[in-house]
Amino acid sequence: MKVVANWTKIHVTPQLFEAQAIQAFLSANQVEAILLNKQDSMYKFGEIEIYVKEQDAVAAVQLLNSYNE
């Protein structure tokens, strides 16, 4: 996991809708998440990274695992 200024990257996806769905799921479970969109703005290739606060990282990964089941 990569840490950026007290935020930890927990997931990467090429799909914006998936990133937004995960962000909403985490938010519904009281975990603040931010998206870092690294996609090319014209051709829409690249990745979207999902970050949570360091202290929420373990809980967020557990929630993400249950989300993917």
PyMOL commands that set and color helices and strands:
alter all, ss='L'
color gray80, all
select helices_A, chain A and resi 16-28+54-67
alter helices_A, ss='H'
color red, helices_A
select strands_A, chain A and resi 3-4+7-13+33-37+48-53
alter strands_A, ss='S'
color yellow, strands_A
deselect
rebuild
show_as cartoon
